[in-house]
Amino acid sequence: MNTGKTITLCCAYFLNCWAWSEPTNQPVSLLPGNSKKEILSFQAITLQRQQSVKQLIAVLDGDYPRESKLDAASALGVYRATEGIDALIRNLSYDMDAQAYSPDSLMKLDDIFPISKALEKIGTPATPALIKRIIKTDNLQEARLCARICLAIEGKEIARLKFQRAIAAESDSTNMIKLHRAMTFLNNKKINFDVVNGTL
């Protein structure tokens, strides 16, 4: 079996265990015997989750086959791993490659866009990082993709409000222009895909 695939499957197993566990705010020392065992078990599973998420991020960022990396991205999304937001955004190029076949398909965020789908599942915690990426990048396609993911996460009105707040907080005119341009992507379903490597 492929090494990357094996790591991904192992991580998914531990994350599945974590997903079915429930935390408690009571100190372990004050809990009855059975409850102590349960909370200690939860703590162990939480640690396993942290280690598993680190492994998934390592697969996504590492020198692994494309299939393994995208499996890791999907797992990070399924388990709402906010720790993986930066790694997912670093790997947006996988979805950028897929965009070329249809401008409208991004709105579906289906399995053809595993990175986008993972960020959408993580939800609102990913929005600030996506907006920061829009400011940082000079790639029009990447800015469009980030804006579209924000739209899928927040909806049109909330996404526009968050972009407006980001613009108001900016003092750099170039960054403001980038954010204003990105806001237009919240309105237009069709973008000129001939401008793949253009700048804002």
Secondary structure, 3 states (H helix, E strand, C coil): CCHHHHHHHHHHHHHHHHHCCCCCCCCHHHCCHHHHHHHHHHHHHHHHHHHHHHHHHHHHHCCCCHHHHHHHHHHHHHCCCHHHHHHHHHCCHHHHHHHCCCCCHHHHCCCCCHHHHHHHHHCHHHHHHHHHHHHHCCCHHHHHHHHHHHHHHHCHHHHHHHHHHHHHHCCCHHHHHHHHHHHHCCCCCCCCCCCCCCCC
